[in-house]
């Protein structure tokens, strides 16, 4: 898959998500959300869920976990996605391919 495939998939997922998302909670998640709601006292528990998504996303970016999964599935990184071009396109390496000849003569005297 490519950078274009990733862009298409992100747009498709964005459209599918819409404005609201119904999420089922298991006991552990419900307990943790109740604790956070009590401690942080947000106007709406939905705000904590939004914050959690932001924190998970930031953590995945900072640790390289997002790039690992993007490279595995789409052969690109988050930076490449943001710029809209691959590293090879940015550096021009795809425009001027180098000969793949092995030149051992340069080490001979």
C-alpha positions as a LaTeX table, in Angstrom:
\begin{tabular}{lrrr}
\hline
Residue & $x$ (\AA) & $y$ (\AA) & $z$ (\AA) \\
\hline
Unk1 & 0.00 & 0.00 & 0.00 \\
Unk2 & 1.11 & 3.56 & $-0.57$ \\
Unk3 & 0.83 & 7.08 & 0.76 \\
Unk4 & $-2.16$ & 7.63 & $-1.52$ \\
Unk5 & $-3.84$ & 4.52 & $-0.08$ \\
Unk6 & $-3.28$ & 5.86 & 3.44 \\
Unk7 & $-4.80$ & 9.24 & 2.51 \\
Unk8 & $-7.83$ & 7.50 & 0.98 \\
Unk9 & $-8.27$ & 5.25 & 4.03 \\
Unk10 & $-8.01$ & 8.18 & 6.47 \\
Unk11 & $-10.63$ & 10.14 & 4.52 \\
Unk12 & $-12.92$ & 7.10 & 4.39 \\
Unk13 & $-12.56$ & 6.46 & 8.13 \\
Unk14 & $-13.14$ & 10.13 & 8.90 \\
Unk15 & $-16.40$ & 10.03 & 6.93 \\
Unk16 & $-17.52$ & 6.80 & 8.60 \\
Unk17 & $-16.90$ & 8.12 & 12.11 \\
Unk18 & $-19.19$ & 11.10 & 11.75 \\
Unk19 & $-19.72$ & 13.52 & 14.63 \\
Unk20 & $-20.57$ & 11.01 & 17.37 \\
Unk21 & $-19.38$ & 7.56 & 18.27 \\
Unk22 & $-21.20$ & 5.13 & 20.54 \\
Unk23 & $-18.65$ & 3.20 & 22.57 \\
Unk24 & $-19.41$ & 0.24 & 24.77 \\
Unk25 & $-17.54$ & 0.17 & 28.08 \\
Unk26 & $-16.27$ & $-2.85$ & 29.94 \\
Unk27 & $-16.08$ & $-2.84$ & 33.76 \\
Unk28 & $-12.47$ & $-1.71$ & 33.91 \\
Unk29 & $-12.97$ & 1.15 & 31.46 \\
Unk30 & $-16.18$ & 2.25 & 33.17 \\
Unk31 & $-14.43$ & 2.20 & 36.56 \\
Unk32 & $-11.45$ & 4.20 & 35.26 \\
Unk33 & $-13.72$ & 6.71 & 33.52 \\
Unk34 & $-15.74$ & 7.13 & 36.72 \\
Unk35 & $-12.54$ & 7.78 & 38.69 \\
Unk36 & $-11.28$ & 10.33 & 36.15 \\
Unk37 & $-14.67$ & 12.03 & 35.98 \\
Unk38 & $-14.78$ & 12.33 & 39.78 \\
Unk39 & $-11.21$ & 13.60 & 40.03 \\
Unk40 & $-11.09$ & 15.95 & 37.03 \\
Unk41 & $-14.74$ & 17.06 & 37.11 \\
Unk42 & $-15.18$ & 17.75 & 33.40 \\
Unk43 & $-18.40$ & 19.30 & 32.08 \\
Unk44 & $-19.09$ & 16.07 & 30.21 \\
Unk45 & $-17.45$ & 12.61 & 30.39 \\
Unk46 & $-17.18$ & 12.76 & 26.59 \\
Unk47 & $-14.46$ & 15.38 & 27.08 \\
Unk48 & $-12.32$ & 12.81 & 28.90 \\
Unk49 & $-12.74$ & 10.35 & 26.06 \\
Unk50 & $-11.67$ & 13.03 & 23.56 \\
Unk51 & $-8.64$ & 13.80 & 25.71 \\
Unk52 & $-7.81$ & 10.10 & 25.91 \\
Unk53 & $-7.80$ & 9.80 & 22.12 \\
Unk54 & $-5.51$ & 12.85 & 21.89 \\
Unk55 & $-3.15$ & 11.38 & 24.49 \\
Unk56 & $-3.05$ & 7.97 & 22.79 \\
Unk57 & $-2.37$ & 9.60 & 19.43 \\
Unk58 & 0.40 & 11.81 & 20.85 \\
Unk59 & 1.97 & 8.85 & 22.63 \\
Unk60 & 1.88 & 6.75 & 19.45 \\
Unk61 & 3.56 & 9.55 & 17.49 \\
Unk62 & 6.23 & 10.26 & 20.11 \\
Unk63 & 7.19 & 6.62 & 20.65 \\
Unk64 & 7.30 & 5.79 & 16.94 \\
Unk65 & 4.50 & 3.26 & 17.32 \\
Unk66 & 2.35 & 5.07 & 14.72 \\
Unk67 & 5.23 & 5.20 & 12.21 \\
Unk68 & 5.90 & 1.49 & 12.80 \\
Unk69 & 2.33 & 0.57 & 11.93 \\
Unk70 & 2.15 & 3.00 & 9.02 \\
Unk71 & 5.43 & 1.69 & 7.59 \\
Unk72 & 4.19 & $-1.89$ & 7.98 \\
Unk73 & 0.82 & $-1.26$ & 6.36 \\
Unk74 & 1.38 & 1.64 & 3.97 \\
Unk75 & 5.16 & 1.90 & 3.53 \\
Unk76 & 5.21 & 5.52 & 4.72 \\
Unk77 & 5.53 & 7.53 & 7.95 \\
Unk78 & 3.31 & 10.09 & 9.63 \\
Unk79 & 5.66 & 12.89 & 8.52 \\
Unk80 & 5.34 & 11.67 & 4.93 \\
Unk81 & 1.56 & 11.63 & 5.31 \\
Unk82 & 1.57 & 15.21 & 6.65 \\
Unk83 & 3.77 & 16.46 & 3.83 \\
Unk84 & 1.88 & 14.52 & 1.18 \\
Unk85 & 5.03 & 13.01 & $-0.29$ \\
Unk86 & 7.44 & 10.23 & 0.50 \\
Unk87 & 11.00 & 10.84 & 1.65 \\
Unk88 & 12.30 & 9.79 & $-1.77$ \\
Unk89 & 10.00 & 12.32 & $-3.43$ \\
Unk90 & 11.16 & 15.04 & $-1.03$ \\
Unk91 & 14.85 & 14.39 & $-1.68$ \\
Unk92 & 14.50 & 13.72 & $-5.39$ \\
Unk93 & 15.94 & 10.22 & $-5.05$ \\
Unk94 & 13.08 & 8.79 & $-7.10$ \\
Unk95 & 13.85 & 11.17 & $-9.99$ \\
Unk96 & 17.49 & 10.24 & $-10.37$ \\
Unk97 & 17.89 & 6.55 & $-9.64$ \\
Unk98 & 21.45 & 5.48 & $-9.04$ \\
Unk99 & 22.96 & 2.58 & $-10.92$ \\
Unk100 & 22.89 & $-0.53$ & $-8.81$ \\
Unk101 & 26.32 & $-1.66$ & $-10.00$ \\
Unk102 & 28.76 & $-2.85$ & $-7.43$ \\
Unk103 & 32.00 & $-1.04$ & $-8.15$ \\
Unk104 & 34.80 & $-2.82$ & $-6.29$ \\
Unk105 & 37.49 & $-1.12$ & $-8.38$ \\
Unk106 & 37.49 & 2.02 & $-6.25$ \\
Unk107 & 39.11 & 0.04 & $-3.44$ \\
Unk108 & 41.92 & $-1.30$ & $-5.59$ \\
Unk109 & 45.34 & 0.37 & $-5.63$ \\
\hline
\end{tabular}
